[in-house]
Amino acid sequence: MSKYGFSIYNLVIALILFAGTFANLEYDDGSIGALYYLVISPVFGFVFHFSHELLFSLNNGESFSYQPLVAFIVGMLFSALVDFLRYKYKNRTSVKVGI
């Protein structure tokens, strides 16, 4: 897995989530809308879904105008932090053989 694997994964998922949002998918539209709202959004996009819900609850149950953008930024910062910690831990535990 690459150094930025988690961030790349979340960037691709974020693009899929934005496409689903702009396509105006509804839960009761049929299989694609239900798949989007039951699987793709909460399961694959857990970083963005969690930050969006956290912002929603911190604002007394109301959303603000740029909430999806702020949730995206928080999710990508979390992804970068996970990649950074994973890279540091991997380099710290690897055995270096010298001549």
FENMORA-V204487 format. One record per backbone hydrogen bond with DSSP energy under -1.0 kcal/mol. CO is the residue of the C=O (numbers start at 1). NH is the residue of the N-H. E is the energy in kcal/mol with one decimal. If there is no record, write none. Layout:
# FENMORA-V204487
co: [CO;CO]
nh: [NH;NH]
e: [E;E]
This chain:
# FENMORA-V204487
co: [2;4;5;6;7;8;9;10;11;12;13;14;15;16;17;18;19;20;21;26;30;31;32;33;34;35;35;36;39;39;40;45;46;47;48;49;50;51;52;53;54;55;56;57;59;64;66;67;68;69;70;71;72;73;74;75;76;77;78;79;80;81;82;83;84;85;86;87;88;89]
nh: [5;8;9;10;11;12;13;14;15;16;17;18;19;20;21;22;23;25;24;29;34;35;36;37;38;39;40;41;43;44;45;49;50;51;52;53;54;55;56;57;58;59;61;60;62;67;70;71;72;73;74;75;76;77;78;79;80;81;82;83;84;85;86;87;88;89;90;91;92;93]
e: [-1.4;-2.5;-2.4;-2.3;-2.0;-2.2;-2.3;-2.3;-2.0;-1.9;-2.6;-2.7;-2.2;-2.3;-2.1;-2.6;-1.4;-1.5;-1.2;-1.5;-2.2;-2.4;-2.3;-2.4;-2.3;-2.1;-1.9;-2.8;-1.7;-1.2;-1.6;-3.1;-2.4;-1.6;-2.2;-2.3;-2.4;-2.3;-2.0;-2.4;-2.1;-1.1;-1.6;-1.0;-1.0;-1.6;-2.3;-2.7;-2.0;-2.3;-2.6;-2.5;-2.5;-2.3;-2.2;-2.1;-2.5;-2.2;-2.4;-2.4;-2.5;-2.7;-2.6;-2.4;-2.6;-2.5;-2.3;-2.3;-1.9;-2.0]
